[in-house]
Amino acid sequence: MLLQNKLQRYLQHPEFTAEKKKMEFRVGQNVQFTNSKTGETVIGMLVKKNPTYQHVKTESGTWKVPASMLSAA
């Protein structure tokens, strides 16, 4: 029972959920995120995955975006 509780807490830890989010996307997949300056939704293609930022190619150029801000388009 104790081990199950520890595992459950680990799976809910923010670092683990961020890792799951990164693994959720594949290079070549269409993704979207919200531009924090303008509030508009930007749609593009994931071209590179790094530990900190994911590179997303859009019509306006390539953006470095944290995986936590991405969602499938």
C-alpha positions in Angstrom: 0.0 0.0 0.0 2.8 2.4 0.9 4.6 1.7 -2.4 1.4 2.3 -4.4 0.9 5.7 -2.6 4.5 6.7 -3.4 4.1 5.7 -7.1 0.8 7.7 -7.3 2.5 10.8 -5.9 5.4 10.4 -8.3 3.1 10.2 -11.3 1.5 13.4 -10.3 4.7 15.3 -9.7 5.2 18.3 -12.1 8.5 17.1 -13.5 7.0 13.7 -14.5 4.0 15.3 -16.1 6.3 17.6 -18.1 8.2 14.6 -19.3 5.0 12.9 -20.4 4.0 16.0 -22.3 7.4 16.0 -24.2 7.0 12.4 -25.2 3.5 13.0 -26.4 4.7 14.8 -29.6 6.7 13.5 -32.6 8.8 15.4 -35.0 6.7 16.2 -38.1 3.5 16.4 -36.1 1.2 19.5 -36.4 1.0 21.4 -33.1 -0.4 24.6 -31.8 0.4 27.1 -29.0 -0.8 30.5 -27.8 1.5 33.5 -28.4 1.8 35.0 -25.0 2.3 38.5 -26.4 -0.6 38.7 -28.8 -2.9 35.9 -27.4 -3.3 34.4 -30.9 -3.1 30.7 -31.6 -0.1 29.7 -33.7 -0.2 26.5 -35.7 3.0 24.8 -37.0 5.0 21.6 -37.4 7.3 20.2 -34.8 10.8 20.1 -36.4 13.1 19.4 -33.4 12.8 18.2 -29.8 15.2 19.5 -27.1 15.2 18.8 -23.4 14.0 22.4 -22.7 12.3 23.7 -25.8 10.6 22.2 -28.9 11.2 23.9 -32.2 8.0 24.6 -34.1 8.1 25.8 -37.8 5.3 28.2 -38.7 4.5 30.5 -41.5 6.2 33.4 -39.6 9.4 31.5 -38.8 10.7 29.0 -36.3 9.7 29.3 -32.6 11.3 27.7 -29.5 8.4 26.7 -27.3 8.2 24.8 -24.0 6.5 21.4 -24.4 4.0 22.4 -21.7 2.6 25.1 -24.0 2.0 22.8 -27.0 -1.1 20.9 -27.9 -2.0 18.8 -31.0 -3.4 20.7 -33.9 
